């Protein structure tokens, strides 16, 4: 298995990438999506995934279904990242850390889960920071024979160039994701989005 990961500035682009991964045969249970929800765009907090997130149960078990991964989105708050909607194996890790009331544990769980799956630690920090600043993270565990196709799907979509984004963050004095740095507000996320639109 290989882990293929991408950051998106727009949730719809990320959802399209998830659909494309599913259509190539990557099981929903091997795909995760995590999106910043500080602006409250996703309001359905009564989904089975949200109930699982609250109890710390595995979210991945409820996301299969006829509608694919996105039908199992659940809402939760992650220290240092803020309110997110998420589904999949990565979300289950974060939900378990939140349910366990480990301050910063959910954020550490995201970074730890990504690095345990083979994502370089410096990239994992950028992915977590990207979600904190309003982005959407898609990550898939894929069999070796699907890896190049999955990588191409994420590369050919509207994903963020992770090296460019790291450089952009570092130019503003950022060094690594810090769960104690505080959540971005809706206004902060909107300013970040406006800055990117103007770039």
C-alpha positions as a LaTeX table, in Angstrom:
\begin{tabular}{lrrr}
\hline
Residue & $x$ (\AA) & $y$ (\AA) & $z$ (\AA) \\
\hline
Unk1 & 0.00 & 0.00 & 0.00 \\
Unk2 & 1.05 & 3.57 & $-0.70$ \\
Unk3 & $-0.37$ & 6.77 & 0.76 \\
Unk4 & $-1.22$ & 9.49 & $-1.76$ \\
Unk5 & $-2.07$ & 12.89 & $-0.27$ \\
Unk6 & $-3.12$ & 16.28 & $-1.62$ \\
Unk7 & $-4.24$ & 19.63 & $-0.23$ \\
Unk8 & $-6.97$ & 21.65 & $-1.94$ \\
Unk9 & $-8.02$ & 25.25 & $-1.45$ \\
Unk10 & $-11.57$ & 24.43 & $-2.55$ \\
Unk11 & $-13.72$ & 21.66 & $-1.04$ \\
Unk12 & $-15.55$ & 20.99 & $-4.32$ \\
Unk13 & $-12.25$ & 20.28 & $-6.09$ \\
Unk14 & $-11.30$ & 17.90 & $-3.28$ \\
Unk15 & $-14.70$ & 16.15 & $-3.46$ \\
Unk16 & $-14.26$ & 15.73 & $-7.22$ \\
Unk17 & $-10.86$ & 14.13 & $-6.61$ \\
Unk18 & $-12.40$ & 11.76 & $-4.05$ \\
Unk19 & $-15.06$ & 10.75 & $-6.59$ \\
Unk20 & $-12.40$ & 10.11 & $-9.21$ \\
Unk21 & $-10.40$ & 7.96 & $-6.78$ \\
Unk22 & $-13.52$ & 5.96 & $-5.91$ \\
Unk23 & $-14.32$ & 5.46 & $-9.59$ \\
Unk24 & $-10.87$ & 3.93 & $-10.20$ \\
Unk25 & $-11.56$ & 1.28 & $-7.58$ \\
Unk26 & $-9.99$ & 2.79 & $-4.46$ \\
Unk27 & $-12.34$ & 1.71 & $-1.65$ \\
Unk28 & $-14.03$ & 4.50 & 0.29 \\
Unk29 & $-12.64$ & 3.00 & 3.48 \\
Unk30 & $-9.12$ & 3.75 & 2.22 \\
Unk31 & $-9.84$ & 7.42 & 1.40 \\
Unk32 & $-10.03$ & 10.28 & 3.89 \\
Unk33 & $-11.20$ & 13.83 & 3.48 \\
Unk34 & $-10.87$ & 16.58 & 6.07 \\
Unk35 & $-12.09$ & 20.12 & 5.42 \\
Unk36 & $-12.02$ & 23.30 & 7.47 \\
Unk37 & $-15.54$ & 24.29 & 8.52 \\
Unk38 & $-14.96$ & 27.54 & 10.41 \\
Unk39 & $-17.26$ & 29.36 & 7.96 \\
Unk40 & $-20.02$ & 26.85 & 8.74 \\
Unk41 & $-20.59$ & 25.74 & 5.14 \\
Unk42 & $-21.38$ & 22.21 & 6.32 \\
Unk43 & $-24.16$ & 22.10 & 8.87 \\
Unk44 & $-25.30$ & 18.46 & 9.07 \\
Unk45 & $-23.81$ & 17.46 & 12.42 \\
Unk46 & $-26.30$ & 14.65 & 12.98 \\
Unk47 & $-24.85$ & 12.24 & 10.44 \\
Unk48 & $-23.77$ & 8.77 & 11.60 \\
Unk49 & $-20.17$ & 9.87 & 11.09 \\
Unk50 & $-20.65$ & 12.80 & 13.46 \\
Unk51 & $-22.10$ & 10.48 & 16.07 \\
Unk52 & $-19.11$ & 8.18 & 15.63 \\
Unk53 & $-16.77$ & 11.15 & 15.92 \\
Unk54 & $-18.36$ & 12.15 & 19.20 \\
Unk55 & $-18.03$ & 8.63 & 20.60 \\
Unk56 & $-14.54$ & 8.04 & 19.24 \\
Unk57 & $-15.65$ & 5.13 & 17.06 \\
Unk58 & $-14.12$ & 4.52 & 13.65 \\
Unk59 & $-15.60$ & 6.87 & 11.07 \\
Unk60 & $-14.35$ & 4.74 & 8.20 \\
Unk61 & $-16.96$ & 2.09 & 8.96 \\
Unk62 & $-19.86$ & 4.37 & 8.04 \\
Unk63 & $-18.62$ & 6.11 & 4.93 \\
Unk64 & $-19.00$ & 3.39 & 2.30 \\
Unk65 & $-22.65$ & 3.40 & 1.27 \\
Unk66 & $-24.18$ & 4.17 & $-2.08$ \\
Unk67 & $-23.28$ & 7.84 & $-1.99$ \\
Unk68 & $-19.57$ & 7.32 & $-1.46$ \\
Unk69 & $-17.25$ & 8.87 & 1.08 \\
Unk70 & $-18.80$ & 12.35 & 1.19 \\
Unk71 & $-22.13$ & 11.01 & 2.51 \\
Unk72 & $-20.41$ & 10.09 & 5.76 \\
Unk73 & $-19.01$ & 13.51 & 6.66 \\
Unk74 & $-19.04$ & 14.22 & 10.36 \\
Unk75 & $-18.31$ & 17.44 & 12.22 \\
Unk76 & $-15.76$ & 17.79 & 14.99 \\
Unk77 & $-13.34$ & 20.32 & 16.45 \\
Unk78 & $-9.61$ & 19.66 & 16.42 \\
Unk79 & $-7.38$ & 21.70 & 18.74 \\
Unk80 & $-5.19$ & 24.02 & 16.69 \\
Unk81 & $-7.11$ & 23.29 & 13.48 \\
Unk82 & $-10.62$ & 24.32 & 14.53 \\
Unk83 & $-13.96$ & 23.02 & 13.32 \\
Unk84 & $-13.67$ & 20.47 & 10.51 \\
Unk85 & $-15.84$ & 18.05 & 8.64 \\
Unk86 & $-14.18$ & 14.77 & 7.93 \\
Unk87 & $-14.62$ & 11.16 & 6.91 \\
Unk88 & $-12.35$ & 8.16 & 6.52 \\
Unk89 & $-9.47$ & 6.53 & 8.35 \\
Unk90 & $-7.64$ & 9.79 & 9.11 \\
Unk91 & $-10.82$ & 11.29 & 10.56 \\
Unk92 & $-11.26$ & 8.24 & 12.79 \\
Unk93 & $-7.78$ & 8.84 & 14.25 \\
Unk94 & $-8.63$ & 12.48 & 14.96 \\
Unk95 & $-12.04$ & 11.55 & 16.42 \\
Unk96 & $-10.40$ & 9.11 & 18.81 \\
Unk97 & $-7.95$ & 11.75 & 20.01 \\
Unk98 & $-10.74$ & 14.34 & 20.45 \\
Unk99 & $-12.93$ & 11.85 & 22.33 \\
Unk100 & $-9.98$ & 11.08 & 24.58 \\
Unk101 & $-9.69$ & 14.77 & 25.45 \\
Unk102 & $-5.99$ & 14.86 & 24.67 \\
Unk103 & $-5.12$ & 18.53 & 24.13 \\
Unk104 & $-3.35$ & 18.76 & 20.82 \\
Unk105 & $-3.66$ & 14.99 & 20.47 \\
Unk106 & $-5.98$ & 15.15 & 17.49 \\
Unk107 & $-3.60$ & 17.39 & 15.59 \\
Unk108 & $-0.72$ & 15.16 & 16.62 \\
Unk109 & $-2.83$ & 12.22 & 15.53 \\
Unk110 & $-3.26$ & 13.68 & 12.06 \\
Unk111 & 0.45 & 14.34 & 11.65 \\
Unk112 & 1.37 & 11.02 & 13.27 \\
Unk113 & $-1.10$ & 9.08 & 11.12 \\
Unk114 & 0.20 & 10.69 & 7.95 \\
Unk115 & 3.84 & 10.07 & 8.82 \\
Unk116 & 3.09 & 6.49 & 9.91 \\
Unk117 & 1.51 & 5.99 & 6.48 \\
Unk118 & 4.66 & 7.24 & 4.75 \\
Unk119 & 4.02 & 10.98 & 4.31 \\
Unk120 & 7.19 & 12.99 & 5.08 \\
Unk121 & 6.82 & 14.82 & 8.40 \\
Unk122 & 7.54 & 18.24 & 6.90 \\
Unk123 & 4.69 & 17.67 & 4.41 \\
Unk124 & 2.35 & 16.43 & 7.16 \\
Unk125 & 2.87 & 19.73 & 8.99 \\
Unk126 & 2.01 & 21.70 & 5.84 \\
Unk127 & $-1.14$ & 19.60 & 5.32 \\
Unk128 & $-2.31$ & 20.23 & 8.90 \\
Unk129 & $-1.57$ & 23.95 & 8.57 \\
Unk130 & $-3.37$ & 24.02 & 5.22 \\
Unk131 & $-6.55$ & 22.64 & 6.81 \\
Unk132 & $-6.18$ & 25.13 & 9.68 \\
Unk133 & $-6.07$ & 27.96 & 7.13 \\
Unk134 & $-9.21$ & 26.85 & 5.31 \\
Unk135 & $-8.14$ & 23.99 & 3.05 \\
Unk136 & $-9.27$ & 20.44 & 2.44 \\
Unk137 & $-7.01$ & 17.41 & 2.77 \\
Unk138 & $-7.53$ & 14.25 & 0.72 \\
Unk139 & $-5.48$ & 11.18 & 1.49 \\
Unk140 & $-5.80$ & 7.67 & 0.13 \\
Unk141 & $-4.15$ & 4.38 & 0.92 \\
Unk142 & $-3.87$ & 2.61 & $-2.41$ \\
Unk143 & $-2.53$ & $-0.68$ & $-3.69$ \\
Unk144 & 0.72 & $-0.39$ & $-5.63$ \\
Unk145 & $-1.02$ & $-1.12$ & $-8.94$ \\
Unk146 & $-3.36$ & 1.88 & $-8.47$ \\
Unk147 & $-0.73$ & 4.26 & $-7.07$ \\
Unk148 & 0.32 & 5.97 & $-10.30$ \\
Unk149 & $-3.30$ & 6.48 & $-11.38$ \\
Unk150 & $-4.26$ & 7.84 & $-7.95$ \\
Unk151 & $-1.25$ & 10.15 & $-7.95$ \\
Unk152 & $-2.21$ & 11.41 & $-11.42$ \\
Unk153 & $-5.80$ & 12.06 & $-10.32$ \\
Unk154 & $-4.62$ & 14.22 & $-7.45$ \\
Unk155 & $-1.92$ & 15.90 & $-9.53$ \\
Unk156 & $-4.23$ & 16.71 & $-12.46$ \\
Unk157 & $-6.93$ & 18.18 & $-10.24$ \\
Unk158 & $-6.77$ & 21.55 & $-8.56$ \\
Unk159 & $-4.47$ & 20.43 & $-5.77$ \\
Unk160 & $-1.93$ & 22.69 & $-4.11$ \\
Unk161 & 1.78 & 22.31 & $-4.85$ \\
Unk162 & 2.95 & 21.37 & $-1.36$ \\
Unk163 & 6.51 & 22.73 & $-1.79$ \\
Unk164 & 5.18 & 26.09 & $-2.98$ \\
Unk165 & 2.72 & 26.24 & $-0.09$ \\
Unk166 & 5.47 & 25.42 & 2.43 \\
Unk167 & 7.60 & 28.24 & 0.99 \\
Unk168 & 4.65 & 30.62 & 1.15 \\
Unk169 & 4.01 & 29.79 & 4.81 \\
Unk170 & 7.70 & 30.03 & 5.68 \\
Unk171 & 7.94 & 33.46 & 4.03 \\
Unk172 & 5.41 & 34.62 & 6.64 \\
Unk173 & 7.55 & 33.22 & 9.48 \\
Unk174 & 5.83 & 29.82 & 9.85 \\
Unk175 & 8.09 & 26.91 & 10.82 \\
Unk176 & 5.74 & 24.01 & 11.64 \\
Unk177 & 2.16 & 23.30 & 12.59 \\
Unk178 & 1.54 & 24.41 & 16.18 \\
Unk179 & $-1.69$ & 23.21 & 17.82 \\
Unk180 & $-1.29$ & 25.98 & 20.42 \\
Unk181 & $-1.27$ & 28.71 & 17.74 \\
Unk182 & $-5.06$ & 29.07 & 17.87 \\
Unk183 & $-7.75$ & 28.44 & 15.32 \\
Unk184 & $-8.22$ & 30.63 & 12.27 \\
Unk185 & $-11.44$ & 32.63 & 12.41 \\
Unk186 & $-13.90$ & 32.77 & 9.52 \\
Unk187 & $-12.47$ & 36.22 & 8.69 \\
Unk188 & $-8.90$ & 34.84 & 8.73 \\
Unk189 & $-9.89$ & 32.03 & 6.37 \\
Unk190 & $-11.65$ & 34.49 & 4.05 \\
Unk191 & $-8.59$ & 36.79 & 4.01 \\
Unk192 & $-6.39$ & 33.79 & 3.18 \\
Unk193 & $-8.71$ & 32.80 & 0.33 \\
Unk194 & $-8.87$ & 36.39 & $-1.00$ \\
Unk195 & $-5.07$ & 36.66 & $-0.92$ \\
Unk196 & $-4.78$ & 33.47 & $-2.98$ \\
Unk197 & $-7.40$ & 34.65 & $-5.48$ \\
Unk198 & $-5.38$ & 37.85 & $-5.92$ \\
Unk199 & $-2.08$ & 36.00 & $-6.31$ \\
\hline
\end{tabular}
